[in-house]
Amino acid sequence: MKPTIKIDYVSDVACPWCAVGLGNLNQAITQLSDQAHFEVHFRPFELNPNMPKGGQDAIEHLTEKYGLTAERVKANQANIRSKALEAGFEFHPEGRKRVYNTFDAHRLLYWAAKEYDLQKQAALKKEFLNTYFCLAVNFDDHQNILEAVTRAGLDQQRAQEILSGSEFTNEVLEEKAAYTKAGISSVPTIIINDQYLLQGAQPSESFVEAFEQLIQKS
C-alpha cells in the first residue's frame, strides 16, 4: 500500500518563484509516483492585495518594493527566466509588463478544487501561471482568465458567473488569514503532511529527499 503525502502549496499567481517551485515539485512527484500518492492543494497568498485595477508597471513596482535599480531587476528577471525554463515554464522573453491583482484567480482556484477536483485545480494553477508569466498578457482582462479556464478544461460559463459576482470571496479570505496567522509571510511555502515546512523555490532534489524520508517512515 503506497502512502499518501499531502502537500499544501501556499503561493500566488503573481509570484515567479512560485512557478519555479511548482515545476520542481512536479518533477519530484513524477520521479516518486510509483512509491507514493501525492495530494496537492493550492492555497491562496497575495503578494499585492491592494493592487488596483490596471496594475503597475513591473519594473517600477519591483524597484519600489525592493529598493533595486532597474538594471538589477532586469538581471534578476533573466535569472528567474532561466530557472523557470528548467522547471518547465517558458517565461516571456521580455518579462511580464505589469503586476496585477490576483484575488479573482484565487477564487477560481478555490472553485476548481471544490466543484471539480485537485487535478483540475492543478491544471488551472498551471494555466494561470502560463497566462501571467509566459503569455504575459493583461491579467485584469477577464477574457484572458477565461481562456486559461478553458485550456485547463473547466466550464468557462461557470467561471464567468464567479468572476461577475462574489462567490468564494469569504472562503479565500479565511484561508489567506489562516496562513498569515500561522506565520507565513513569503511564498512559495510548502507544507507537507500538515507538519513539515519548506520555503522558497526548492530544487526538485530537495523535494525528493523530503518525500523519500516520509516514504521510509511510512
Salt bridges, closest charged atoms under 4 A:
ASP8 OD2 - LYS6 NZ 3.56
ASP8 OD1 - ARG43 NE 2.82
ASP12 OD1 - HIS106 NE2 3.04
GLU39 OE2 - HIS41 NE2 2.86
GLU46 OE1 - LYS176 NZ 2.55
GLU94 OE1 - LYS97 NZ 3.58
ASP104 OD1 - ARG107 NH2 2.88
ASP104 OD2 - HIS142 NE2 3.51
GLU115 OE2 - ARG158 NH2 2.78
GLU127 OE1 - ARG151 NE 2.70
GLU161 OE1 - ARG158 NH1 3.38
GLU167 OE1 - ARG158 NH1 2.82
GLU175 OE2 - ARG43 NH1 3.28
ASP194 OD1 - LYS6 NZ 3.00
